[in-house]
């Protein structure tokens, strides 16, 4: 393993249980993946290709059947507290205000947990600040059901970031939003990442989203779940929404679409 | 505003209407008060025997509340256990369902053998009949946790206990208060049924003795009193529910 890679997958295979393992039936196969410190990667692919499984492997919620995973130089042996997660469903707790929802991870993860009572005011200020950066200033005391879907999702991302994780994992976080809100949130995520330079692993269906945000886009194939294409996006940063209307951008999206289209047709692996 | 007032007064209007029609039928057809007493007659007897009724009602009330109190404790504990462990759920739930299907009145003779005539069988019947909905609701609230949220918390190193306390219990509170409303009415049924055969006090006993003395007005008074007590308690828990778990009733309190 090398020290420059933040996430390092070495020949990782995962079968969901022993029965499937015995039949050589794997959810994801032979994953080799190296992500640099601070890199933003996106994973695209058809439904059920093991994208979410990949996330569970990276965070240590699932252990691989074969192979090894290193994150930040350490082998992954259990849940990784340096990661924050957000999903398509904001899953905020309806009995907590927005602020208290964002504070939830600090009540759980060490070392904040033991300091929580003493430093509550400080943490609350930190959460407010984070909420302001995503445009939710003034909504601290609102309950989730008083917020729109896009606002809930922003709060959910704040919750994933409040403990300053080194790695942010997003599983189709904007999938349920309308197109305009989605683009707005792309920019918010872009700005947060530009400022804090955490690693991001974004799982998405949306090719434009992946090309706009990521440094590297990986395409996964379905059954077996494999990484079949690695595409480095060399569009200059900072990227503005305008970039999505340039021919270069469209060209990359088109190329990725081609890979997925080929996979859907044959159901087999296309070599990059 | 006007619409709200109408909605709030609707049950009272319906009640008055029912009483008027009831009274009219009794008066016009001259129904014998030994068959079907008129509301007026029932009211008369209620006033006449108010002291006796109050004593029996008080007995029924505190016996019910005792049984109900035990039901809350046992229901919450059992619900917590089966809601937080898949194995416990698989083991306990089918047996509990079978138990719940048994008519609780059938337990009264057995309880009399064990505890004698008096408060023992009544409290236990109230308990047996009312703990089930509490248990089921707590368990449901705990068991319905979104997998995503669980991942979010588990990756931070949350233990089972953290998830239960931070998410499971608050989530099950609306279910809990909802179940209390159902359970309290059931508890009154349990107490009354038990008192009918296994007590010398209480509304159940009053019903039986009034019936055998052909005092139909008094028997009906007993029914009215039990109904009123159950309704007051139901409204009380309904009020508590609305004010402790407002987040779960957002659609109704037009914010």
Interface residues (C-beta under 8 A of the other chain):
Chain A: X56 X59 X60 X61 X79 X80 X81 X83 X84 X85 X86 X87 X89 X91 X93 X94 X95 X104 X105 X107 X108 X109 X110 X143 X145 X146 X159 X160 X163 X171
Chain B: X146 X148 X149 X151 X152 X153 X154 X155 X156 X157 X158 X162 X166 X167 X170 X171 X173 X245 X247 X248 X250 X255
